[in-house]
Amino acid sequence: MACTSPLRTWFDLTGILSLDEAVVAGDFLLRRRNPFITIGELNAYLDGKRGRPG
């Protein structure tokens, strides 16, 4: 079974979530006792998507 990372899943969902929902979901990934992602990972991922449609 193919799965995506929490970061990729969040990114994919931003196309259908409202801005508020996307922020809440992203905050959930970052603001936990044991975060799923770091702010550095988020920034690097988004930098890699710069200039692409979506």
mmCIF file of the N, C-alpha and C atoms, coordinates in Angstrom:
data_MODEL
# 
_entry.id   MODEL 
# 
loop_
_atom_site.group_PDB 
_atom_site.id 
_atom_site.type_symbol 
_atom_site.label_atom_id 
_atom_site.label_alt_id 
_atom_site.label_comp_id 
_atom_site.label_asym_id 
_atom_site.label_entity_id 
_atom_site.label_seq_id 
_atom_site.pdbx_PDB_ins_code 
_atom_site.Cartn_x 
_atom_site.Cartn_y 
_atom_site.Cartn_z 
_atom_site.occupancy 
_atom_site.B_iso_or_equiv 
_atom_site.pdbx_formal_charge 
_atom_site.auth_seq_id 
_atom_site.auth_comp_id 
_atom_site.auth_asym_id 
_atom_site.auth_atom_id 
_atom_site.pdbx_PDB_model_num 
ATOM 1   N N  . MET A 1 1  ? 0.843  -1.157 0.000   1.00 0.00 ? 1  MET A N  1 
ATOM 2   C CA . MET A 1 1  ? 0.000  0.000  0.000   1.00 0.00 ? 1  MET A CA 1 
ATOM 3   C C  . MET A 1 1  ? 0.900  1.235  0.000   1.00 0.00 ? 1  MET A C  1 
ATOM 4   N N  . ALA A 1 2  ? 0.671  2.097  -0.935  1.00 0.00 ? 2  ALA A N  1 
ATOM 5   C CA . ALA A 1 2  ? 1.435  3.340  -1.023  1.00 0.00 ? 2  ALA A CA 1 
ATOM 6   C C  . ALA A 1 2  ? 0.902  4.363  -0.023  1.00 0.00 ? 2  ALA A C  1 
ATOM 7   N N  . CYS A 1 3  ? 1.809  5.046  0.615   1.00 0.00 ? 3  CYS A N  1 
ATOM 8   C CA . CYS A 1 3  ? 1.444  6.095  1.576   1.00 0.00 ? 3  CYS A CA 1 
ATOM 9   C C  . CYS A 1 3  ? 2.301  7.325  1.317   1.00 0.00 ? 3  CYS A C  1 
ATOM 10  N N  . THR A 1 4  ? 1.820  8.465  1.731   1.00 0.00 ? 4  THR A N  1 
ATOM 11  C CA . THR A 1 4  ? 2.619  9.679  1.641   1.00 0.00 ? 4  THR A CA 1 
ATOM 12  C C  . THR A 1 4  ? 2.972  10.135 3.047   1.00 0.00 ? 4  THR A C  1 
ATOM 13  N N  . SER A 1 5  ? 3.959  10.997 3.118   1.00 0.00 ? 5  SER A N  1 
ATOM 14  C CA . SER A 1 5  ? 4.385  11.535 4.407   1.00 0.00 ? 5  SER A CA 1 
ATOM 15  C C  . SER A 1 5  ? 3.331  12.511 4.928   1.00 0.00 ? 5  SER A C  1 
ATOM 16  N N  . PRO A 1 6  ? 3.356  12.810 6.224   1.00 0.00 ? 6  PRO A N  1 
ATOM 17  C CA . PRO A 1 6  ? 2.422  13.814 6.745   1.00 0.00 ? 6  PRO A CA 1 
ATOM 18  C C  . PRO A 1 6  ? 2.561  15.154 6.025   1.00 0.00 ? 6  PRO A C  1 
ATOM 19  N N  . LEU A 1 7  ? 3.793  15.538 5.695   1.00 0.00 ? 7  LEU A N  1 
ATOM 20  C CA . LEU A 1 7  ? 4.013  16.808 5.006   1.00 0.00 ? 7  LEU A CA 1 
ATOM 21  C C  . LEU A 1 7  ? 3.397  16.784 3.614   1.00 0.00 ? 7  LEU A C  1 
ATOM 22  N N  . ARG A 1 8  ? 3.625  15.724 2.871   1.00 0.00 ? 8  ARG A N  1 
ATOM 23  C CA . ARG A 1 8  ? 3.057  15.617 1.516   1.00 0.00 ? 8  ARG A CA 1 
ATOM 24  C C  . ARG A 1 8  ? 1.539  15.571 1.569   1.00 0.00 ? 8  ARG A C  1 
ATOM 25  N N  . THR A 1 9  ? 0.993  14.855 2.538   1.00 0.00 ? 9  THR A N  1 
ATOM 26  C CA . THR A 1 9  ? -0.464 14.774 2.682   1.00 0.00 ? 9  THR A CA 1 
ATOM 27  C C  . THR A 1 9  ? -1.039 16.155 2.962   1.00 0.00 ? 9  THR A C  1 
ATOM 28  N N  . TRP A 1 10 ? -0.405 16.903 3.866   1.00 0.00 ? 10 TRP A N  1 
ATOM 29  C CA . TRP A 1 10 ? -0.859 18.264 4.169   1.00 0.00 ? 10 TRP A CA 1 
ATOM 30  C C  . TRP A 1 10 ? -0.821 19.115 2.905   1.00 0.00 ? 10 TRP A C  1 
ATOM 31  N N  . PHE A 1 11 ? 0.293  19.043 2.178   1.00 0.00 ? 11 PHE A N  1 
ATOM 32  C CA . PHE A 1 11 ? 0.439  19.833 0.961   1.00 0.00 ? 11 PHE A CA 1 
ATOM 33  C C  . PHE A 1 11 ? -0.655 19.498 -0.047  1.00 0.00 ? 11 PHE A C  1 
ATOM 34  N N  . ASP A 1 12 ? -0.923 18.213 -0.234  1.00 0.00 ? 12 ASP A N  1 
ATOM 35  C CA . ASP A 1 12 ? -1.967 17.796 -1.172  1.00 0.00 ? 12 ASP A CA 1 
ATOM 36  C C  . ASP A 1 12 ? -3.338 18.313 -0.739  1.00 0.00 ? 12 ASP A C  1 
ATOM 37  N N  . LEU A 1 13 ? -3.602 18.309 0.541   1.00 0.00 ? 13 LEU A N  1 
ATOM 38  C CA . LEU A 1 13 ? -4.907 18.747 1.046   1.00 0.00 ? 13 LEU A CA 1 
ATOM 39  C C  . LEU A 1 13 ? -5.104 20.262 0.974   1.00 0.00 ? 13 LEU A C  1 
ATOM 40  N N  . THR A 1 14 ? -4.019 21.030 0.890   1.00 0.00 ? 14 THR A N  1 
ATOM 41  C CA . THR A 1 14 ? -4.179 22.490 0.844   1.00 0.00 ? 14 THR A CA 1 
ATOM 42  C C  . THR A 1 14 ? -4.957 22.940 -0.383  1.00 0.00 ? 14 THR A C  1 
ATOM 43  N N  . GLY A 1 15 ? -5.041 22.071 -1.383  1.00 0.00 ? 15 GLY A N  1 
ATOM 44  C CA . GLY A 1 15 ? -5.831 22.408 -2.569  1.00 0.00 ? 15 GLY A CA 1 
ATOM 45  C C  . GLY A 1 15 ? -7.325 22.342 -2.345  1.00 0.00 ? 15 GLY A C  1 
ATOM 46  N N  . ILE A 1 16 ? -7.758 21.658 -1.297  1.00 0.00 ? 16 ILE A N  1 
ATOM 47  C CA . ILE A 1 16 ? -9.199 21.540 -1.042  1.00 0.00 ? 16 ILE A CA 1 
ATOM 48  C C  . ILE A 1 16 ? -9.626 22.139 0.296   1.00 0.00 ? 16 ILE A C  1 
ATOM 49  N N  . LEU A 1 17 ? -8.656 22.431 1.165   1.00 0.00 ? 17 LEU A N  1 
ATOM 50  C CA . LEU A 1 17 ? -8.985 23.020 2.466   1.00 0.00 ? 17 LEU A CA 1 
ATOM 51  C C  . LEU A 1 17 ? -9.091 24.528 2.351   1.00 0.00 ? 17 LEU A C  1 
ATOM 52  N N  . SER A 1 18 ? -9.860 25.126 3.247   1.00 0.00 ? 18 SER A N  1 
ATOM 53  C CA . SER A 1 18 ? -9.860 26.583 3.342   1.00 0.00 ? 18 SER A CA 1 
ATOM 54  C C  . SER A 1 18 ? -8.515 27.014 3.930   1.00 0.00 ? 18 SER A C  1 
ATOM 55  N N  . LEU A 1 19 ? -8.205 28.284 3.841   1.00 0.00 ? 19 LEU A N  1 
ATOM 56  C CA . LEU A 1 19 ? -6.951 28.781 4.409   1.00 0.00 ? 19 LEU A CA 1 
ATOM 57  C C  . LEU A 1 19 ? -6.879 28.476 5.901   1.00 0.00 ? 19 LEU A C  1 
ATOM 58  N N  . ASP A 1 20 ? -7.964 28.738 6.626   1.00 0.00 ? 20 ASP A N  1 
ATOM 59  C CA . ASP A 1 20 ? -7.979 28.468 8.067   1.00 0.00 ? 20 ASP A CA 1 
ATOM 60  C C  . ASP A 1 20 ? -7.745 26.989 8.361   1.00 0.00 ? 20 ASP A C  1 
ATOM 61  N N  . GLU A 1 21 ? -8.388 26.110 7.597   1.00 0.00 ? 21 GLU A N  1 
ATOM 62  C CA . GLU A 1 21 ? -8.214 24.671 7.808   1.00 0.00 ? 21 GLU A CA 1 
ATOM 63  C C  . GLU A 1 21 ? -6.779 24.227 7.508   1.00 0.00 ? 21 GLU A C  1 
ATOM 64  N N  . ALA A 1 22 ? -6.186 24.788 6.462   1.00 0.00 ? 22 ALA A N  1 
ATOM 65  C CA . ALA A 1 22 ? -4.806 24.444 6.111   1.00 0.00 ? 22 ALA A CA 1 
ATOM 66  C C  . ALA A 1 22 ? -3.833 24.896 7.191   1.00 0.00 ? 22 ALA A C  1 
ATOM 67  N N  . VAL A 1 23 ? -4.074 26.076 7.753   1.00 0.00 ? 23 VAL A N  1 
ATOM 68  C CA . VAL A 1 23 ? -3.216 26.578 8.825   1.00 0.00 ? 23 VAL A CA 1 
ATOM 69  C C  . VAL A 1 23 ? -3.351 25.701 10.066  1.00 0.00 ? 23 VAL A C  1 
ATOM 70  N N  . VAL A 1 24 ? -4.562 25.339 10.420  1.00 0.00 ? 24 VAL A N  1 
ATOM 71  C CA . VAL A 1 24 ? -4.783 24.479 11.590  1.00 0.00 ? 24 VAL A CA 1 
ATOM 72  C C  . VAL A 1 24 ? -4.098 23.126 11.392  1.00 0.00 ? 24 VAL A C  1 
ATOM 73  N N  . ALA A 1 25 ? -4.250 22.536 10.217  1.00 0.00 ? 25 ALA A N  1 
ATOM 74  C CA . ALA A 1 25 ? -3.626 21.243 9.946   1.00 0.00 ? 25 ALA A CA 1 
ATOM 75  C C  . ALA A 1 25 ? -2.103 21.357 9.955   1.00 0.00 ? 25 ALA A C  1 
ATOM 76  N N  . GLY A 1 26 ? -1.564 22.403 9.352   1.00 0.00 ? 26 GLY A N  1 
ATOM 77  C CA . GLY A 1 26 ? -0.113 22.616 9.364   1.00 0.00 ? 26 GLY A CA 1 
ATOM 78  C C  . GLY A 1 26 ? 0.407  22.847 10.765  1.00 0.00 ? 26 GLY A C  1 
ATOM 79  N N  . ASP A 1 27 ? -0.332 23.606 11.542  1.00 0.00 ? 27 ASP A N  1 
ATOM 80  C CA . ASP A 1 27 ? 0.053  23.853 12.930  1.00 0.00 ? 27 ASP A CA 1 
ATOM 81  C C  . ASP A 1 27 ? 0.078  22.548 13.723  1.00 0.00 ? 27 ASP A C  1 
ATOM 82  N N  . PHE A 1 28 ? -0.870 21.671 13.454  1.00 0.00 ? 28 PHE A N  1 
ATOM 83  C CA . PHE A 1 28 ? -0.911 20.366 14.118  1.00 0.00 ? 28 PHE A CA 1 
ATOM 84  C C  . PHE A 1 28 ? 0.362  19.566 13.838  1.00 0.00 ? 28 PHE A C  1 
ATOM 85  N N  . LEU A 1 29 ? 0.854  19.644 12.604  1.00 0.00 ? 29 LEU A N  1 
ATOM 86  C CA . LEU A 1 29 ? 2.074  18.911 12.247  1.00 0.00 ? 29 LEU A CA 1 
ATOM 87  C C  . LEU A 1 29 ? 3.299  19.462 12.962  1.00 0.00 ? 29 LEU A C  1 
ATOM 88  N N  . LEU A 1 30 ? 3.308  20.764 13.215  1.00 0.00 ? 30 LEU A N  1 
ATOM 89  C CA . LEU A 1 30 ? 4.475  21.442 13.793  1.00 0.00 ? 30 LEU A CA 1 
ATOM 90  C C  . LEU A 1 30 ? 4.437  21.570 15.313  1.00 0.00 ? 30 LEU A C  1 
ATOM 91  N N  . ARG A 1 31 ? 3.277  21.732 15.891  1.00 0.00 ? 31 ARG A N  1 
ATOM 92  C CA . ARG A 1 31 ? 3.158  22.118 17.298  1.00 0.00 ? 31 ARG A CA 1 
ATOM 93  C C  . ARG A 1 31 ? 2.698  20.975 18.176  1.00 0.00 ? 31 ARG A C  1 
ATOM 94  N N  . ARG A 1 32 ? 3.476  19.947 18.230  1.00 0.00 ? 32 ARG A N  1 
ATOM 95  C CA . ARG A 1 32 ? 3.175  18.789 19.064  1.00 0.00 ? 32 ARG A CA 1 
ATOM 96  C C  . ARG A 1 32 ? 4.377  18.538 19.963  1.00 0.00 ? 32 ARG A C  1 
ATOM 97  N N  . ARG A 1 33 ? 4.172  17.743 20.955  1.00 0.00 ? 33 ARG A N  1 
ATOM 98  C CA . ARG A 1 33 ? 5.300  17.354 21.808  1.00 0.00 ? 33 ARG A CA 1 
ATOM 99  C C  . ARG A 1 33 ? 6.366  16.655 20.960  1.00 0.00 ? 33 ARG A C  1 
ATOM 100 N N  . ASN A 1 34 ? 5.922  15.801 20.062  1.00 0.00 ? 34 ASN A N  1 
ATOM 101 C CA . ASN A 1 34 ? 6.800  15.127 19.100  1.00 0.00 ? 34 ASN A CA 1 
ATOM 102 C C  . ASN A 1 34 ? 6.325  15.489 17.698  1.00 0.00 ? 34 ASN A C  1 
ATOM 103 N N  . PRO A 1 35 ? 6.789  16.621 17.150  1.00 0.00 ? 35 PRO A N  1 
ATOM 104 C CA . PRO A 1 35 ? 6.266  17.101 15.863  1.00 0.00 ? 35 PRO A CA 1 
ATOM 105 C C  . PRO A 1 35 ? 6.480  16.094 14.735  1.00 0.00 ? 35 PRO A C  1 
ATOM 106 N N  . PHE A 1 36 ? 5.538  16.075 13.810  1.00 0.00 ? 36 PHE A N  1 
ATOM 107 C CA . PHE A 1 36 ? 5.663  15.243 12.619  1.00 0.00 ? 36 PHE A CA 1 
ATOM 108 C C  . PHE A 1 36 ? 6.701  15.823 11.661  1.00 0.00 ? 36 PHE A C  1 
ATOM 109 N N  . ILE A 1 37 ? 6.813  17.171 11.646  1.00 0.00 ? 37 ILE A N  1 
ATOM 110 C CA . ILE A 1 37 ? 7.762  17.855 10.770  1.00 0.00 ? 37 ILE A CA 1 
ATOM 111 C C  . ILE A 1 37 ? 8.378  19.025 11.540  1.00 0.00 ? 37 ILE A C  1 
ATOM 112 N N  . THR A 1 38 ? 9.485  19.533 11.017  1.00 0.00 ? 38 THR A N  1 
ATOM 113 C CA . THR A 1 38 ? 10.097 20.737 11.573  1.00 0.00 ? 38 THR A CA 1 
ATOM 114 C C  . THR A 1 38 ? 9.817  21.899 10.629  1.00 0.00 ? 38 THR A C  1 
ATOM 115 N N  . ILE A 1 39 ? 9.990  23.097 11.119  1.00 0.00 ? 39 ILE A N  1 
ATOM 116 C CA . ILE A 1 39 ? 9.792  24.271 10.264  1.00 0.00 ? 39 ILE A CA 1 
ATOM 117 C C  . ILE A 1 39 ? 10.804 24.264 9.130   1.00 0.00 ? 39 ILE A C  1 
ATOM 118 N N  . GLY A 1 40 ? 12.004 23.752 9.391   1.00 0.00 ? 40 GLY A N  1 
ATOM 119 C CA . GLY A 1 40 ? 13.013 23.646 8.338   1.00 0.00 ? 40 GLY A CA 1 
ATOM 120 C C  . GLY A 1 40 ? 12.597 22.690 7.234   1.00 0.00 ? 40 GLY A C  1 
ATOM 121 N N  . GLU A 1 41 ? 12.008 21.557 7.609   1.00 0.00 ? 41 GLU A N  1 
ATOM 122 C CA . GLU A 1 41 ? 11.514 20.596 6.619   1.00 0.00 ? 41 GLU A CA 1 
ATOM 123 C C  . GLU A 1 41 ? 10.380 21.202 5.801   1.00 0.00 ? 41 GLU A C  1 
ATOM 124 N N  . LEU A 1 42 ? 9.498  21.934 6.476   1.00 0.00 ? 42 LEU A N  1 
ATOM 125 C CA . LEU A 1 42 ? 8.386  22.587 5.785   1.00 0.00 ? 42 LEU A CA 1 
ATOM 126 C C  . LEU A 1 42 ? 8.912  23.603 4.779   1.00 0.00 ? 42 LEU A C  1 
ATOM 127 N N  . ASN A 1 43 ? 9.835  24.454 5.212   1.00 0.00 ? 43 ASN A N  1 
ATOM 128 C CA . ASN A 1 43 ? 10.398 25.471 4.317   1.00 0.00 ? 43 ASN A CA 1 
ATOM 129 C C  . ASN A 1 43 ? 11.117 24.839 3.129   1.00 0.00 ? 43 ASN A C  1 
ATOM 130 N N  . ALA A 1 44 ? 11.905 23.801 3.374   1.00 0.00 ? 44 ALA A N  1 
ATOM 131 C CA . ALA A 1 44 ? 12.631 23.135 2.285   1.00 0.00 ? 44 ALA A CA 1 
ATOM 132 C C  . ALA A 1 44 ? 11.655 22.508 1.290   1.00 0.00 ? 44 ALA A C  1 
ATOM 133 N N  . TYR A 1 45 ? 10.615 21.880 1.793   1.00 0.00 ? 45 TYR A N  1 
ATOM 134 C CA . TYR A 1 45 ? 9.621  21.252 0.917   1.00 0.00 ? 45 TYR A CA 1 
ATOM 135 C C  . TYR A 1 45 ? 8.935  22.306 0.059   1.00 0.00 ? 45 TYR A C  1 
ATOM 136 N N  . LEU A 1 46 ? 8.506  23.391 0.683   1.00 0.00 ? 46 LEU A N  1 
ATOM 137 C CA . LEU A 1 46 ? 7.808  24.431 -0.062  1.00 0.00 ? 46 LEU A CA 1 
ATOM 138 C C  . LEU A 1 46 ? 8.730  25.138 -1.041  1.00 0.00 ? 46 LEU A C  1 
ATOM 139 N N  . ASP A 1 47 ? 9.997  25.316 -0.687  1.00 0.00 ? 47 ASP A N  1 
ATOM 140 C CA . ASP A 1 47 ? 10.958 25.904 -1.624  1.00 0.00 ? 47 ASP A CA 1 
ATOM 141 C C  . ASP A 1 47 ? 11.090 25.034 -2.869  1.00 0.00 ? 47 ASP A C  1 
ATOM 142 N N  . GLY A 1 48 ? 11.025 23.720 -2.693  1.00 0.00 ? 48 GLY A N  1 
ATOM 143 C CA . GLY A 1 48 ? 11.102 22.805 -3.827  1.00 0.00 ? 48 GLY A CA 1 
ATOM 144 C C  . GLY A 1 48 ? 9.877  22.850 -4.720  1.00 0.00 ? 48 GLY A C  1 
ATOM 145 N N  . LYS A 1 49 ? 8.780  23.370 -4.205  1.00 0.00 ? 49 LYS A N  1 
ATOM 146 C CA . LYS A 1 49 ? 7.537  23.465 -4.986  1.00 0.00 ? 49 LYS A CA 1 
ATOM 147 C C  . LYS A 1 49 ? 7.361  24.830 -5.629  1.00 0.00 ? 49 LYS A C  1 
ATOM 148 N N  . ARG A 1 50 ? 8.245  25.763 -5.341  1.00 0.00 ? 50 ARG A N  1 
ATOM 149 C CA . ARG A 1 50 ? 8.134  27.123 -5.852  1.00 0.00 ? 50 ARG A CA 1 
ATOM 150 C C  . ARG A 1 50 ? 8.112  27.127 -7.385  1.00 0.00 ? 50 ARG A C  1 
ATOM 151 N N  . GLY A 1 51 ? 7.174  27.869 -7.951  1.00 0.00 ? 51 GLY A N  1 
ATOM 152 C CA . GLY A 1 51 ? 7.076  28.003 -9.385  1.00 0.00 ? 51 GLY A CA 1 
ATOM 153 C C  . GLY A 1 51 ? 6.283  26.901 -10.078 1.00 0.00 ? 51 GLY A C  1 
ATOM 154 N N  . ARG A 1 52 ? 5.848  25.919 -9.312  1.00 0.00 ? 52 ARG A N  1 
ATOM 155 C CA . ARG A 1 52 ? 5.047  24.843 -9.888  1.00 0.00 ? 52 ARG A CA 1 
ATOM 156 C C  . ARG A 1 52 ? 3.563  25.166 -9.709  1.00 0.00 ? 52 ARG A C  1 
ATOM 157 N N  . PRO A 1 53 ? 2.731  24.699 -10.630 1.00 0.00 ? 53 PRO A N  1 
ATOM 158 C CA . PRO A 1 53 ? 1.306  24.961 -10.480 1.00 0.00 ? 53 PRO A CA 1 
ATOM 159 C C  . PRO A 1 53 ? 0.730  24.268 -9.224  1.00 0.00 ? 53 PRO A C  1 
ATOM 160 N N  . GLY A 1 54 ? -0.288 24.873 -8.691  1.00 0.00 ? 54 GLY A N  1 
ATOM 161 C CA . GLY A 1 54 ? -0.954 24.261 -7.533  1.00 0.00 ? 54 GLY A CA 1 
ATOM 162 C C  . GLY A 1 54 ? -0.791 25.037 -6.275  1.00 0.00 ? 54 GLY A C  1 
# 
